[in-house]
C-alpha cells in the first residue's frame, strides 16, 4: 500500500524537470518547554521565534510542537505563504508522531480545505516518521494547518515543517489513497490530492474483495464516497483496489491497494453492559489499558448527561457505565434516549470504569424510563455492595443534610439516614443546576447515579475511595409521595393500531389532561388536551411505524408506546 513518499523520493521524481523553491522551513529547534508550557495561558504565547504562526492548544515540547493535551484537541497553522507563482503546486514535508496509546488522527488543511487524513503510528520512544505530500491549490494567501482530529487523547508532536513550491511544469506523481472510512454500505476513500471527476466517479475503477460490489462513486475534492452492495460484514478484513483514477494533471493510479477492517471482530462485540464491564476489572488500580475497541450491540438507556466533557451515563437491565466523550463522538442525547450499536474503548480511571466512544451509536427511541434502585445509606457506604452497581441509577429515602447554604462543586456532602452518617452525596456534574442551588432542609429523597471517587489509595480523608450518589438536577430532590403512576397503569388498544387507539389509565391518583405523540426521532407529531383517563385517539394520518405516547396530569408524566400499521 502506497501512502506517503519520503522527501528524497519526491525530490528524485522532480529532479531535472523543473525548479523548486523552499517557501517555508521550520525545525522548531529554538523552542523549549521553559517558554510556555502552561495550557491555560495560551501555550505558545511567549514563543517569539515563530512569527506568523497561529495555534490553539499547542505548546513547545523540547524542540518540537505538541498539539493538544491528553483531553483537548489542538491545531497549528503556518504563516501566510505565497504559492501562486508555480501553478499552485507544492510539496508539504513534515515529521510527526502521536503519543503512546492516543487514538487520534491528524488532519491537514490547505486554505481550510481538508486534503488528507493521516493515520499516525504510535511511538513510546520519541521516534518521528517523515511524511511528504504532493498537493495543489496553493494561492498567494495560502495557509497550511495541522489539526489533531479527536478531542480526547489528541497529543501529536510536529517537527521539521518544510514547504517546497514546485515550479510550473508537469505533475508527474500519480494520486494515491491515504485513508478509508468504512460504514456498512458506504466507503469514504481519501486521496492525497484533487482528482479528475470522470475517472474518480467511475465505479468500475474500484473493487473490494469478499464479494462486495461498488455500485456508485461520488467525488468531493479529494474524497470519493463509494456505495457498496451488499453491506460489508462486521469484523472482516477487506482490501480496496483502485485503478485508472487520475489527478487533475492526468497522472493515473495503477492498482493502488488499501487494506482495512470494517468494525470490530466478533470476539469484541458485547450484548450488554455487564458483558462489556466484564472485559476490564474495576478493582485493580489501572489507568491506561490496551484500549481495545468494543461494540455494544444491545439497547441501552441514557440516564444522565453533562455538558462538561460530554459525559453521559448509560444503563440497561444488566448494569451501567459512565461515557467519557470529550470529542462529542456520540452527539446530543437526552435522558431517556435509547441507543444501540455503540463503539468505544474501555478504560479504568482508578477504579471507575469508563467507556470512550469511537463512533456514534444508532438512535432507537426517546422517553425510556430506568427505575432507580432503592438502597440504604449503609449500602452506599459498602464498597463490596456498590461495586455490583457502579454508575447505576440509585435512590436514597428520608435523608437529611448536615450542611446549609448552597451547593458548590466538586464537593462531598454529609447526609444522615436512620442513624447512619457519611459524606455520600457529591456534586460531580459541575454544569447541573444543583450547583448554586439551596441545600434542602428537612427529610428528602434523592435520586442520582452511583459514582466512584477515583481515588483508590488516596491518603486524603475527604477524597478516600468510596461511592457517592450524584444528583443530576434539583428535580432529583423530592419529598412526599412520588411516582404515583407508571406504564403498568396504562393500556393502549388495539396495538398495533390502524385507525385509532384507546388509551386508558387505571390509576385514580393520575388525572390525564394532555397527550403528546412522538415519532422515533423524538418529534411531536400530535398533541391533544383531554379531560378523562379514557381517551380514543385518531391515528389514521400517521405513517406506519413505532410511536410514543407521553401522558401528563400537569405534575408527572408517564410514557408508553404503540405501533401504527
QUIRANOR-V745236 format. One record per residue. N is the residue number from 1. PSI is psi in whole degrees, -180 to 180 (NA if undefined). OMEGA is omega in whole degrees, 0 to 359 (* if undefined). D_FIRST is the distance of its C-alpha to the first C-alpha in Angstrom with 2 decimals. Layout:
n: (N;N)
psi: (PSI;PSI)
omega: (OMEGA;OMEGA)
d_first: (D_FIRST;D_FIRST)
This chain:
n: (1;2;3;4;5;6;7;8;9;10;11;12;13;14;15;16;17;18;19;20;21;22;23;24;25;26;27;28;29;30;31;32;33;34;35;36;37;38;39;40;41;42;43;44;45;46;47;48;49;50;51;52;53;54;55;56;57;58;59;60;61;62;63;64;65;66;67;68;69;70;71;72;73;74;75;76;77;78;79;80;81;82;83;84;85;86;87;88;89;90;91;92;93;94;95;96;97;98;99;100;101;102;103;104;105;106;107;108;109;110;111;112;113;114;115;116;117;118;119;120;121;122;123;124;125;126;127;128;129;130;131;132;133;134;135;136;137;138;139;140;141;142;143;144;145;146;147;148;149;150;151;152;153;154;155;156;157;158;159;160;161;162;163;164;165;166;167;168;169;170;171;172;173;174;175;176;177;178;179;180;181;182;183;184;185;186;187;188;189;190;191;192;193;194;195;196;197;198;199;200;201;202;203;204;205;206;207;208;209;210;211;212;213;214;215;216;217;218;219;220;221;222;223;224;225;226;227;228;229;230;231;232;233;234;235;236;237;238;239;240;241;242;243;244;245;246;247;248;249;250;251;252;253;254;255;256;257;258;259;260;261;262;263;264;265;266;267;268;269;270;271;272;273;274;275;276;277;278;279;280;281;282;283;284;285;286;287;288;289;290;291;292;293;294;295;296;297;298;299;300;301;302;303;304;305;306;307;308;309;310;311;312;313;314;315;316;317;318;319;320;321;322;323;324;325;326;327;328;329;330;331;332;333;334;335;336;337;338;339;340;341;342;343;344;345;346;347;348;349;350;351;352;353;354;355;356;357;358;359;360;361;362;363;364;365;366;367;368;369;370;371;372;373;374;375;376;377;378;379;380;381;382;383;384;385;386;387;388;389;390;391;392;393;394;395;396;397;398;399;400;401;402;403;404;405;406;407;408;409;410;411;412;413;414;415;416;417;418;419;420;421;422;423;424;425;426;427;428;429;430;431;432;433;434;435;436;437;438;439;440;441;442;443;444;445;446;447;448;449;450;451;452;453;454;455;456;457;458;459;460;461;462;463;464;465;466;467;468;469;470;471;472;473;474;475;476;477;478;479;480;481;482;483;484;485;486;487;488;489;490;491;492;493;494;495;496;497;498;499;500;501;502;503;504;505;506;507;508;509;510;511;512;513;514;515;516;517;518;519;520;521;522;523;524;525;526;527;528;529;530;531;532;533;534;535;536;537;538;539;540;541;542;543;544;545;546;547;548;549;550;551;552;553;554;555;556;557;558;559;560;561;562;563;564;565)
psi: (126;120;-55;146;138;155;-43;-36;-39;-43;-38;-36;-30;-7;130;-12;-40;161;155;150;129;113;-34;137;119;117;1;21;-23;-5;133;164;-29;-9;6;48;-27;122;-40;-24;14;2;-78;17;-31;1;123;-1;6;65;134;-16;144;158;159;125;45;148;161;149;81;59;14;175;133;128;120;169;-167;-13;4;127;147;161;161;131;139;166;169;129;147;104;23;-20;-17;37;16;9;137;166;127;121;140;158;142;156;138;146;124;-121;15;147;11;168;173;126;142;125;141;119;42;13;125;127;-32;153;123;120;110;148;153;162;133;4;16;17;122;157;143;139;143;119;126;119;168;179;12;146;-173;-13;47;136;148;130;135;129;128;125;-56;136;-46;134;63;33;114;147;132;140;162;59;121;127;121;119;124;117;155;134;-177;136;113;-5;126;154;162;160;131;-25;154;149;99;145;81;-97;2;138;114;122;121;132;169;-12;174;148;157;127;-41;-51;-35;-28;18;110;-31;-13;2;140;148;151;-171;34;33;129;141;113;-20;155;129;132;137;94;-110;14;135;129;119;136;130;150;128;-177;151;156;130;130;-7;150;138;155;122;133;125;128;147;13;132;156;-179;-15;-5;1;135;135;140;100;60;138;152;118;141;166;133;121;-148;153;159;-33;-14;16;129;147;-25;175;-36;-42;-39;-47;-27;-13;-14;137;141;12;-46;145;92;126;-56;150;-176;-11;54;141;128;160;118;103;-29;165;138;157;136;123;-14;149;151;141;-34;117;19;44;148;158;133;147;147;-166;-14;-13;-169;163;150;132;122;111;61;-24;2;46;-42;-37;-172;126;149;159;131;-12;137;134;165;177;54;122;144;-180;140;134;158;112;79;45;-20;117;135;150;122;109;144;-19;151;145;-177;122;136;-56;156;177;34;151;130;121;126;152;121;120;172;165;-35;-38;-38;-28;-7;104;-34;-34;-45;-25;-21;-10;31;130;1;158;123;167;135;137;145;60;158;146;142;-35;157;173;-137;156;143;177;150;138;139;138;134;133;162;138;121;43;-6;132;133;159;76;-6;130;140;70;-39;97;-21;6;154;1;-40;123;-9;163;137;129;147;154;-175;134;162;140;128;147;-175;154;130;127;139;-11;39;43;129;3;142;-4;114;-34;-23;19;152;127;175;142;161;125;110;143;-29;175;-17;-15;-4;119;164;160;-159;132;164;50;3;147;173;-24;-20;-3;132;140;117;151;158;103;153;157;-56;-30;163;144;127;126;124;119;56;111;-21;-18;121;98;132;-6;143;131;140;126;145;-179;-13;4;11;137;119;-12;151;146;136;137;166;15;159;1;111;142;125;128;121;19;-33;-8;145;165;143;-173;142;157;135;126;117;139;145;14;-12;-49;161;152;139;139;-176;163;165;132;126;NA)
omega: (181;184;182;175;170;186;183;180;180;180;178;184;185;183;178;181;183;181;176;180;175;183;183;174;182;179;176;186;182;186;176;180;189;187;179;187;188;180;188;182;176;172;188;184;184;181;183;185;184;182;177;178;175;189;176;182;175;180;182;178;175;175;175;181;178;179;176;175;179;182;184;179;178;178;180;183;180;168;176;182;175;180;185;187;188;178;178;180;179;178;178;178;175;172;183;177;171;194;170;186;179;193;189;165;182;174;172;182;170;185;178;174;183;180;184;170;185;176;185;172;173;173;176;183;175;181;177;173;183;179;179;184;173;186;173;183;179;180;178;180;183;168;178;186;173;183;172;193;188;182;180;178;188;187;176;173;181;178;172;177;180;177;181;177;181;185;182;184;184;170;189;183;180;177;177;182;178;182;172;178;185;176;177;183;184;175;178;184;181;179;183;183;179;187;170;188;185;183;181;183;174;186;182;180;180;176;177;175;181;174;175;180;173;186;180;178;180;185;171;181;179;179;178;177;181;173;188;175;353;180;176;181;180;174;181;173;180;173;176;175;179;182;173;175;185;170;184;177;178;176;191;174;172;173;173;182;178;180;180;175;177;178;182;182;186;182;178;174;182;187;184;185;179;178;177;182;181;182;182;181;173;178;182;179;182;174;183;180;177;176;174;176;178;172;177;190;185;178;176;182;175;180;179;177;175;178;182;183;178;179;178;169;174;184;169;183;185;182;183;178;177;173;176;193;182;178;181;179;183;184;185;174;179;173;182;178;173;176;176;179;181;178;177;182;188;177;179;179;179;175;178;178;180;176;183;187;174;176;177;176;178;179;181;184;176;169;173;187;170;179;181;177;178;179;176;177;177;177;177;178;185;182;180;176;187;180;176;185;182;178;181;174;183;182;174;180;170;177;176;179;175;184;172;181;182;178;171;181;345;186;174;183;181;177;179;175;177;176;178;181;177;179;196;179;181;177;184;179;189;180;178;181;172;183;182;179;180;174;183;174;183;181;177;170;184;172;177;178;180;183;175;189;180;180;177;178;182;177;180;184;181;183;175;186;176;176;180;166;181;176;183;178;178;176;179;175;183;174;174;183;183;172;184;177;179;179;178;179;187;171;178;181;346;180;15;182;178;182;185;170;173;180;182;178;184;180;186;179;182;179;187;176;179;178;172;174;181;171;185;176;179;181;177;180;177;177;184;171;182;181;184;175;176;188;171;186;179;179;185;183;181;175;182;177;180;178;181;177;172;182;185;170;181;179;180;177;172;186;174;185;174;179;173;180;*)
d_first: (0.00;3.80;6.31;9.55;11.57;14.26;17.70;18.71;16.00;17.00;20.60;20.22;18.77;21.85;24.42;27.39;26.54;28.03;29.38;27.71;29.59;28.83;30.02;29.42;28.89;29.55;29.01;31.29;33.11;36.47;35.62;36.84;37.44;41.16;41.10;39.84;38.50;40.33;38.28;41.53;42.65;39.57;37.48;37.26;40.55;42.16;39.46;40.81;38.35;35.93;37.99;36.56;33.80;34.12;32.91;33.50;33.37;31.94;33.71;33.72;32.31;33.19;31.91;29.06;29.05;28.52;27.75;29.62;31.54;30.95;31.84;31.85;29.12;29.16;28.12;28.63;29.21;29.71;33.01;33.45;31.85;32.95;30.01;32.07;33.08;29.82;28.94;27.22;24.11;22.97;20.34;20.21;19.60;20.18;19.91;19.60;20.02;21.00;23.85;23.94;23.68;23.67;21.83;21.04;18.30;19.02;19.90;20.20;23.03;24.55;28.17;27.57;24.94;21.68;18.75;15.89;15.61;13.92;13.55;14.97;15.29;18.93;21.09;24.59;25.32;24.91;21.78;20.06;16.55;16.46;14.78;15.44;15.38;16.82;19.18;22.37;25.43;27.26;31.05;34.12;33.81;30.12;29.18;25.83;25.66;23.61;24.28;23.65;23.02;24.92;28.52;28.84;27.33;25.77;26.14;23.78;24.51;23.93;24.90;24.92;24.44;24.60;24.77;24.96;26.48;25.19;28.32;28.85;27.30;24.43;21.07;18.95;15.37;13.67;12.49;9.02;8.42;9.32;10.81;12.44;15.98;17.26;21.02;22.47;23.01;21.01;17.34;16.94;13.80;13.74;12.73;13.44;16.61;19.31;18.87;21.32;23.07;23.77;20.37;18.73;21.47;21.32;20.39;19.81;16.67;14.90;14.88;14.57;15.58;18.73;20.95;19.96;20.92;19.99;23.51;23.22;21.07;22.62;21.61;22.67;21.72;17.99;17.62;17.82;19.53;19.11;22.09;21.54;24.14;24.92;23.76;20.95;22.37;22.55;20.73;18.51;14.80;13.07;10.07;10.08;9.79;10.89;12.98;15.94;15.67;17.30;18.10;21.81;22.13;21.05;17.74;15.76;12.14;11.61;9.64;6.53;5.26;5.66;7.77;11.01;14.67;17.51;20.45;21.75;22.59;26.27;27.39;26.75;28.66;32.29;35.18;37.39;37.89;39.74;36.82;34.47;36.95;37.24;33.68;34.88;38.34;40.33;42.84;40.88;40.43;36.65;34.98;31.28;29.45;26.02;25.81;24.58;24.03;26.75;27.80;31.56;32.34;36.12;38.20;39.31;41.84;41.70;44.87;44.48;42.57;42.56;41.26;40.61;36.93;37.03;38.30;39.38;40.91;39.95;42.15;42.69;45.34;43.73;43.21;41.79;39.22;38.69;35.72;34.55;32.63;32.87;29.92;31.86;29.01;31.59;33.68;37.43;39.22;42.93;44.98;45.41;42.07;40.38;36.59;34.28;30.62;30.14;26.93;27.30;27.47;30.68;32.33;35.81;37.48;40.24;41.61;40.62;37.67;35.45;32.69;30.15;28.59;24.90;25.46;28.76;30.74;32.50;36.02;38.68;42.14;44.38;47.72;47.13;49.45;48.98;52.40;52.61;53.64;57.21;57.53;60.08;59.78;60.37;57.30;55.20;56.42;55.33;51.71;51.75;52.62;50.31;47.18;47.44;47.51;45.08;44.27;46.47;48.99;52.36;55.92;58.94;62.44;65.50;64.25;65.70;64.16;65.81;64.61;65.87;64.59;61.06;57.64;55.23;51.67;50.35;53.54;54.89;58.22;60.90;62.26;64.98;65.34;68.20;69.00;65.43;64.12;60.65;58.15;56.13;55.13;52.40;51.38;47.66;46.54;47.55;47.30;49.49;52.94;54.42;53.95;57.10;59.00;62.26;62.20;64.07;67.57;69.21;67.54;64.24;61.52;57.95;54.70;51.30;48.24;48.17;46.40;45.96;46.86;43.78;46.10;46.18;48.23;49.47;52.86;53.67;56.19;55.39;51.68;51.89;49.54;50.95;50.27;51.43;52.10;50.36;52.08;49.85;52.63;56.42;56.55;55.73;59.24;61.93;65.49;67.64;66.65;63.02;60.78;63.83;61.83;58.68;56.80;59.01;61.96;60.40;60.44;58.72;59.88;58.94;55.31;53.43;55.55;56.13;58.72;59.82;59.52;62.40;61.79;64.26;64.37;66.72;67.23;70.38;69.05;66.39;67.77;65.01;65.24;61.80;58.93;55.38;52.93;49.18;46.23;43.06;41.67;44.65;46.43;50.23;51.10;54.80;57.44;61.11;64.13;66.18;69.40;69.16;67.10;67.15;65.31;64.14;61.09;60.19;56.48;56.82;54.78;51.75;48.71;47.64;45.84;46.48;48.70;50.07;53.70;54.74;58.48;60.39;63.95;63.45;63.02;60.26;57.65;56.70;53.65;53.17;51.25;51.83;50.12;51.06;50.97)
